[in-house]
Amino acid sequence: MSEHDKMTLQAARKRQLIAEGELYRVSIVHARANVGHALRPETMLQGVIHTVSGFAGNRVESLLAPGGFRLQALMPYAMTALSFIGRKKLVKPALVLVIVAAVAAGWLRRKH
């Protein structure tokens, strides 16, 4: 192998390492952006709602179907309401209302 071939191989290897380093840095920036986006409250709330609707979606849709409602159609309204509750700092009163409604539903269920 001549000296020129060695220099050519070394230059090619150097370009390859530089390209791999650039790709690594870009992937780190991309990962940071993804984490930053995933930690936003709206995104976390949307993930929770998506998970809950995935688990209970069939049951909820079967309950809403006779009325003509679909969970996907109601989700924008639910997100708007939850966003309003969060912005106006009404989380505690909303939780109290949910607990009262759950207790009332349980009481009515036992009564009948």
Disulfide bonds with the S-S distance in Angstrom:
none
